[in-house]
């Protein structure tokens, strides 16, 4: 079970509170910062351990992409037979070139119109893809909704979100009526969390 | 995020910035639309399949861009299933002939060819098939702004989600630059704005950096 929207918001808030107890950011702004932090961690971790985000879905010809589709992962199969991804500009060859015809024993798939298309067209294919983190910044997302990020990334997302919140607070210093001391504190927190975040990223295994 | 979400975030961040900038919804939309155009270029490089769109055509030789469902950006491929090989190829210079100085194509059944010019794609011979092209969400002009805002407002799929912060930062830079031009700022305020724009630019560069390295590792499209 990964962290929920309310939990990670609470953690980011707690980090902010520890440096700036009197400053209050509205929830939607914190959620946006959590979202950006998640995307930062996601793109970074895709480089290190893309298998964490690899998932599969079953698709018939013309099926929609899953809502959390980030991009395809170059793997698919039909009843155990490997299916390759091809660009749409290769469709014609696989349909009409007698030496390269797509068949159920040599299937392919492609994506256009943001839909899955299989070759041969009647085939249902199991496709491997990268899953995007749940959009926790969406106001319609319930507070008890869990993120799809691996649980071990919670701490680094928390640090990243706090770092982004401190940046937001510095940007909004005038609006939030921050005193000079509070501004200095926010600046110090930004630097500290920047270092913690970098250190945690360096520590990442794999 | 859709256009409405972007509007909320940009408005909040501008109004509550170190130098508070307040803009009406229409101006905010213009800044955002410019930012979409900027991010689109990156998105097209990183996620080309995100924009590939199909268009079926029946026994025609010329397809006008204006007849397509989405604004045309770039041709991807033309599939002609009745031909020996199912893809039309781009005509070579030796395959043109001229009538009254106007170039014509010398394609034939089994060997279809095409040319792309300013406003249309011409296929020779006239045939049935599917056109694959990279769509765009439209260049925004003042006259069609309202229609575009309405469309973009409900559409989550303008840009790949990896580009959200890039859009907001870019729109902030545009908004600050505009503020500098239209407001009567004293020297001190101008300096503040310049350093604010510089700070956003630094943030933008930092956001773009991981996308470049990320692209190298993930299997290519």
Interface residues (C-beta under 8 A of the other chain):
Chain A: X28 X29 X32 X35 X36 X39 X40 X43 X44 X46 X47 X50 X70 X71 X72 X73 X74 X87 X88 X89 X91 X92 X93 X95 X96 X97 X111 X112 X113 X114 X130 X132 X135 X137 X138 X168 X170 X171 X172 X173 X174 X175 X176
Chain B: X1 X5 X8 X9 X12 X13 X15 X16 X17 X18 X19 X20 X47 X49 X50 X52 X53 X54 X76 X77 X79 X80 X81 X83 X84 X85 X86 X87 X130 X132 X157 X161 X162 X164 X165 X210 X211 X213 X214 X217 X218 X219 X221
